[in-house]
Amino acid sequence: MSPKHSCLIAAFLCLSLFVLAPILCAQEATPARHTGFPQDWSQHQIVFSRDGLVAHPEVMNREPRVVHQAMQRWHSQEWSPLQGLEQAIAPFSESSAGSPPDPLAISNKGMGPRRDWNVSLVAARLGPHVFPAKYSFNPATPPDCVNDFVVYGLSIPGITNGQANVVGFNNLYVNSLGGGFCSGTAPNVLFAYNISSQPVAGKIVTSPILSEDGTKIGFVESGNGTTPFSTFHVLTWASGQGSITNSVAPTAMTSLPLSTIANTTTSAPWIDFDADTVYVGDDTGVMYKITGVFHGTPTLAGSPWPITVSLGKHLSPPVLDSTLGRLVVGSQNGGLFEIAVGTGTLMGPLAIGSGGTTSGIAAPPVVDVTNGTSFVVSPNNGTSAVLAEIDTETFLPLAVGNIGMGSSGGGGIALHLYEPAFSNDYYNDPSTGVIRLCGTGATDMSPYQYSFGFSGRTMNTPFLSRSQLIPSINARCTGWTEFFNPNVGIPPGTDYFFFGLTQDCTGTGVAAGCLAEITNINTTPLFVTLAGGPSGIVADNYSSDAEASSIYLAAEGANTAYKFTQNGLH
């Protein structure tokens, strides 16, 4: 057990009245390096339940994503003993991030209501369904204007002394009127790098990851159709290096070639923090294991790795169930696979999607590490689009929910459906919670929102509710991000769901996409116009300080990074 995680878990379980608290509190709390709160594409791919943690408290020793979410969700009056956790996770050391550079000018070209801020990325944008990564220095104290930052990996070859393709911002908690927690009206460029190893080819087209102390960024550089390749990098950033239009080459970056014949365009790296190991797949269906990622020297694991999972097919981002030691990953052909990471044994395919028209699993699975279940989405299983639940250990289906026609009757029209989100009630007790996601109409491809309830750990079918979002057969829906904020609304708080649509939000035939928000109180979406709809969405704090509880994203139809306030998308 790593010292940093045993300190967190002991404090958490002591203060949350779990029955094993006396045993864990008796463990020696060894001082450890500072660990903060990294939030990336993977944060909500791991779910759990409170009763499940009572039965399996060891999960939090291995999985900081669980610890971070538990702090956020149960930091309320109902669980007031948890408030002592703030002292338990106080930082062990100070950051060396340095003084922030001068702020950027705000872009005033955004459509719709005022945003907190939006910044032009000049000639670059995030790839489809790609997330920024957000780092909070200490989630149990007020937001930090210097040490909290967000980083964007951009899908364009960089140019040293020109366009950057890794950009970080701090001084985040501001708005265009100067009324935020931080000073000024705009974020600062914290760093801006050109990471391209091949000038006309190298770009970042999947989501980056962060180390627990925030000092390092992991990502995959890919080539293009002419020059395919995949290289995994770990970048140690430094404050004040470069600007978006005047980037610098990294001064501290390790590079590990994965493939000289395949790009990595759909499979973001998954970091197993406890083992300091990354899993990532390339576009030929090969899965790699990389050891020593943030605390050693990144190295490719030997036999049986790399493992060919789905020959010649793109893979989804993988998700690790650390309780069972299973890596769960989807394929472009609609098959679901598992790898027993201890032995390299491959299981599958389990057919979730089938048929010739976009049946693939594009989004990463969502894995419940306390109830032993996994959830995946396919737009076509031969008769409909589906949300499927499987037993992760037996690798057998538990439930399959119909979520509309999907691409099964779409006349060869491409459609991708992305990850669902679970309500906060699910984390307390699955039988009281719901899972929400986008599907389509029963007889057309217009976007609908669906919800499903649970009996115990098993998803109920058919759906609990469905409603059309907009009457456009050309609009496509993004994945969903959920965030429970205990400090907004009537106690115990407000459960937010964020997603987006690619076009037609202001009328059929209108190009404008939008960002959307619903809550546990109001399931009628609030739409804010956003060109092309949003990239992946990361939500951060539950602080009540001005502009501190936010979401971060980029527009898919414009070269612009955005921050919105969670409450009302201001």
N, C-alpha and C positions, 0 to 999 in steps of 0.2 A: 504494500500500500504506500503510495507516495505521501510524504509529510504534509504537503500543502492540502491534499484532499482529506487526509485524516483529521486535520485541524478543522476544516469546514464541516465535515460530516459530524464530528463529535459535538461541535457547538450547535449545529442545526438540530440534531436529535435530542440533545439535552433540553433545549429550549422549546421544542415542539411537543414535549410530553410523550415521545415514543417510548415504548416499553423497554427497548434496548439501550436507552440513554445512559443508565448507570455504568454499563459495561464500556460503552464507547467513551464516556467522559473520563474513565479511568486511564485511557490511553495517554501516553505522554505526548503533549503538544509541542512538537519540535518546530522552532522558528524556521520559516521558509522564505523564499524570495517573494516579492510582491506578485500577486495575481489579481487581475481585474476581471472585467466582464466582456469577453469578445462575443459579438453577435454577427452571424453571417448567414449564408443560405441554409445552413444545417440546423439552426437553433430550434425550429419547430418541427423538424423531422423526427425528433425524439419526443414521445409523449409518455405519460405515466399516470397513476392514480395515487391518491393519498394512502388508501388502504394497501395498495401494492407496495408502497415504500415501507410501510410497517412490516410487511412480510419479507421484503428484500431491501433492507437498509444499505446493504453493501453496494447497491447500484450507485449511490452518490459518492462512494469512494472512487469509482471508475469513471463517472460521467458528470463533469462539471456543468453540462447543459441542464441536467436535472436540478442541481443545486441552485443555479441561477434562476431558473423558472420557479422553483419552490419559494425562494426568497421573494420574488415579485408577487406571486399569486397569493401567498398566505401572510403577507405583510399587511394585516388588517386587524380590526378590533376583535374579530372572532378568534384570531390567532395571535393575540397580543403578546404571548410569551416569546414569539419569534423576534420581537423588536430588539431583544438583547443580542441578536445575531449581528447587528450593526457593529458592535464593539468587537465581536469575534473575528470579523473579516476586515478590520482596519488595516490599512496598507502597511506592509513590513518595510518598505523603503520608498524613497522619493524617486520620481521619474526624472530623467535627464533630457526631457524633450526640448528644453531651452525656450528662448523668447520667441513669440510668434512673429512672422513677417507682417508686412502691411496688408490690410484687407483688400479683397477684390471689389470691384464695382458690381452692383447688382444689375442683372438684366431686367429691363422693364418690358420685355416683349412677350411675357407669358400671357396666355389667354385666361379668362375667367377671373375668379376672386383672387385677392392678394395672397401670395405665398409668404411664408416666413422669409425664405430666400430662394433664389435660383441663380445658378452660375453657368455661364457658357463654357462648354468643354472644347470649344473652337471647332476643330475638324473631326471630333471623335464622339462616340457614344458607347453605351453598354450593348453587348449582344442580347438577342432575345432571351428572356427568362434568365437573365444574369442579375445577381444581387451585388450591391455594395457590401462592405463589411464595416461594422461600427464597433469602436472600443470605448468602454467606460472605465475610467481609472479605478473608481470605487463606487459601486452602485448603492452603498449604504450611507453615503454622505451627499451633500449638495453637488450638483453637476460641476464639472471642472472645465473651465474655458481654455486651459492650456493643454491638459493631458488627455482629454476626451477627443477622439477624432473619428472621421469616416474616410474610407479609402475606396476608390473606384478603379477597377481594371478595365481598360478600354480596348475595343476591338478595332484597332488601327495600328499599323507599324509605326513605331516612334521614330523621332529624329533628334539626336543630340543637338542641343542649342535650338531646337524647334519643337514640334508637337510632342507632348508627353503622352505615355500610355499607362502609367500608374500615377494617380493623383490623390493626395490626402489633404483634408481640410480639418482645422480646429477652429476655436472660437465659434462653436456651432449654434449656441443658444441665443440667437439674435433674430430680429425681424427688420423689415425695410423701413420701419418708423423709428428704430432705435429704442424700442421698448422691451428688449429681451433681458435675460439674466446676464449675458455677457455684454460688453461694451461694443458700440458701433452698430452698423446696419448690415454687415456682411461677414461671412466666414473668412478665415485666412487660409491661404495655400500653405500647408505645413511642409509638404515636399512634392516634387514632381519629377518623375524619372522616365527615361527611355530605356526599356528593358529588352528591346529587340536585339536578338543575336544575329538575325539576318535582316538587313535594312528594309527590303521591299516585301518581306513576308511575315516576320515575327509579330504576333499580336496576342491579346488575351481575350478569349471568347467564352470562357467559363468563369464562375464566381471565385474570388480569392478567399483565403482563410487567414486567421490571425493566431499568433501565439497567445497564451494566457496572460503573459505580462505585457502584451501589446507592442513589443519591440520588433517583432518579425512578421512578415507577410509571406504567405505561401501561395503560389499560383502556377498555372501551366501556360507556357508560351506555345502557340501553334503556328503553323505555316499556312499556305494557301493551296489551291488546287494544283498549281505548278510546282511548288516547293513544299510538299507535306513533311511535317516533323512535329514532334512533341518533346518539350523540355520542361522539367519541373524546377522551379526556382524558389529559393528562400532569400528574401530581401530584408536586410537590417536597415531600417530607414534612419535618417538623421534630419532634425529640424532645420528648415531654412534652405534646403537643397533644391534648387530649380524652381521654375514656374510652368504654367500650362503651355505657354508658347516658347519657353526657353528652358527645356528640360536638360537634366544632366544625366550622365551615365552613373549607375550605382557604384558606390565606393565599397560596399560590403554586400555581396550577393553570391550565393552558391548556386551552381547550375548542374542538374543531373539529367542527361539525355535519356528519354524513354524510348522513342522510336524515331527512326530516320525515314520511315515510309508512311506514317499515319499521323494525321492531325488528331487533336482532342478538342472536339467542338460541342459535345453534349454532356460530358461527364465531369462535373466539378470534383475537386479533391475532397475526400472526407478525412478529417483528422481525428484519430483516436488519441486524445490528450494523455491518457494514462500510460499508454504504451509508446507515445511519441512516434506514431506510425500513421502514414497516409495511404489510402487506397484510392486509385483513380483508373478509369478505363479509357482506351483510345477508340478511334472510329472504326477499327477493324474488329472490335469485340474482345480485345485483350485487356485483362485487369492486372494492374501493377500494385505491388506492395513496396512502400518506401519506409525505411527505418531511420532513426536518428534525425528526425525532421527538424525540430526546433531546439533540441538539447544535445545534439551531436553533429555528425556529418551525414547528410542525406545519402542513403545507399540503397540500391535496388536489392530486395530480398532474393535469395537464390531459390533453387528447386524446392517445391513445385511451381514457384512464381517465376515469371508472369503466367497467368492462367487464361487460356482462350475460353471465354464464356459463351459467346454467341458469334460464331465465325462470320466475319464480314459485315457485321451489323453494329450500328452505333449503340452505345450503352447509356442508360440514365446515370445520374450521380448515384453512387452507392451509399447505403446507410448501414451502420454497424449496430447490431444488437449485442452489446457487450455482456449481457447476462448469459446469453446462449452461445456467444462466440460465432454468430452468423452474420455474414455480410449479405445484404439483400439488394438486388439490382435488377432493373428492367432492361428489356431489349427493344430495339426498333421493330422487331418482328412480332411483338406482343407477348413474348415469353418472359416469365419471371424466373429468376435464378437465385440460389443461395450458395455461398461458399463458407464452409467451416474453416475459419481463418487459422485455427491451430494445426490443421492437417492439409489444407488446400483442397479438400474434397468438394467437388462441384455437384450441386443438386439442381435438377431442372432440365428442360424448361417446363414450367407449369403454365399452361396456355390461359392467359388473361384476355388477350386480344387475338383476333384471327380475321382473315379476310384481306383483300388486296388493297383497300383504301385506308391508309394511315391508321393501322391497328396498334401501332407501337406504344410502349410505355415511355413517355418523354420525361415525365416528372419523377423526382426521387420518391421512393417509398416513404411512408410514414410508419414508424415502428414504435409500438408500445412496449417498453422494456420491462414493465412490471406485470403486464397481463399476457405477454407472449404472443402478440398479434401484430400483423403488418397490413397496411392498406395501400393499394395501388389503383391507378385509373388508366383505362384504355378507351379511346373514342370508338372502338368497333370490335365487338366479340363475335361478329357474324350476323347478329340481329339487332344490337343496340350498343350504345356507349354504356360503360359499366364502372362502378366503384366496387372493388373486390376486397374482402377481408380474408386473410389466411392465418392459420396457426403457424407461427414462425418455426416452432420446433418440429412439428410433424410435416410441415410443408404441404398442408391440405387446405382446401377452401373451407371457410366458415360461413360466409355470406357473400352474395353478389347482388348489388343493387342496380337497377336500370336507371340511367340518367339521361334518357332521351334517345332520339334516333342516332345522334352522332354522325359519323361518316359511313355508317352501315348502309344508308340509302342515299348518300350524297352525290351519286353519279361521278365518282372519282375525284370529288373535291377534297382537298387536304384539310384536315382538322386535327389540332392537338389540344388535349385537355390536360390541365395541370393540377398541382397538388391541392388537396382539401385542407381545412383547418378545423380544429376541435374547439368546442366552447370551454370556457373556464370550468363550468360545472363538471365536465368529463374528468378533469384532473382531481376533483374532489371525490366523485363517484361516477364511473362510466354510465350507470343506469339512469342518471339524472342529466346526462349531457347529450350533445348532438355533434354531428360532423357536418360541415357545410362545404359546398364546392359548386363549380359551374358544370353544367351539362348543356343539353340543347332541348329544343322542343320535341314532342313525341313524333311529329311528322315533318319537321323542318329543322334547319340548322341555326335558328335564332338562339341566342344565349339565354339560358335559364339558371336561376339559383335553386339548388336542391339542399334539403337537410334530411338526415336520418337519425333516429334515436337508437337506444341500446337496451338490451336485456342482459344484465351482467356485463360481460366483456364483449358479447356478440352483437353485431349491428343488426337492427331490425330491417326487414324489407317487406313491403315496398317502402318508398320514401315517406318521411313525415310531412314534408311540405315541398312545394315547388312553385315558382313564379317566374314569368318572363321578365327579363331585365330590359331589353329593348326589342322592337319588332324588326330587327335587321338580320337577314340570313348571311350577311357578309362580315358582320362584326365577330371578333373572336375574343374570348375571355382569358384573362391571365390566371395565374395561381393565386391562392388566398394566403394572407398573413393574419394571424390572430394575436391580439395583445390585450391582456387584462390589466386595467389601471385601477388600483384600489382607491386612488385619490381623486377620481372624477365621478360626479354624480352622487346619487343617494347610496349610502353604504349598503352592501360591501364594495361597490365600485361599478365600473362600466367595462363590459367586454366588447372590444372593437374587432371588426373584421374588415380588412382592406384587400381590394383587388382592382381590376381595371378592365376596360374594353378598348379595342383597337380603333374603332371608327363608329360613325353614325350615332354618337351619343346625343347630339343636338338635333337629330332628324335623319331619316333614311336618305342615303345618297350624299351625306355631308362627311367630309373627310375626318373631322375632329374626333379623336378618341377621348377617353376620360379615365380619371381615377375615381374609385367608388369606395364608400364606407357604409357599413351597417353596424348596428350594435345589438346587444341582447334586449334592449328596450324598443328599438325601432329597426325593423328588418326591411323597411323601404329604403333603397339606396340613396345616399347623398352623392351626387355626381359633381366633379370638378373637371372642367375641360383640360385635356392634356394631349398634346400632339402624339398620335400613334398609340396612346395608352402608356401605362407605366412598365418599367423593367420590374425585376424582383424587388420586393419591398421589405425593408428592415425597420422594425419599431424598436425604440430604445427605452427611455426612462419612464418611471412612474412618479417623478418629482412634480411637486406643485409649483415650482419656480417658473417664471415667465419663459415661454418657448422651450422648456426643457423636456417635455413629454412629446416626442416627435416621431415622424417616419421619414426615411431616406430612400430615394429612388432616382431614376433618370427617365426622361421621356424617350419612348422608342421611335418617335417621329421627329425628334429634334436633338441637337447636340447639347443637351442641357441637364445639369444635375439639380435636384430639388430637395428641399426640406419643407414638410408640412407639419402643423400641429395636429396631434391625434384627435383632439376634440373639435370636430367641425371642419377639419382640413383648411384651416386659415393659412 
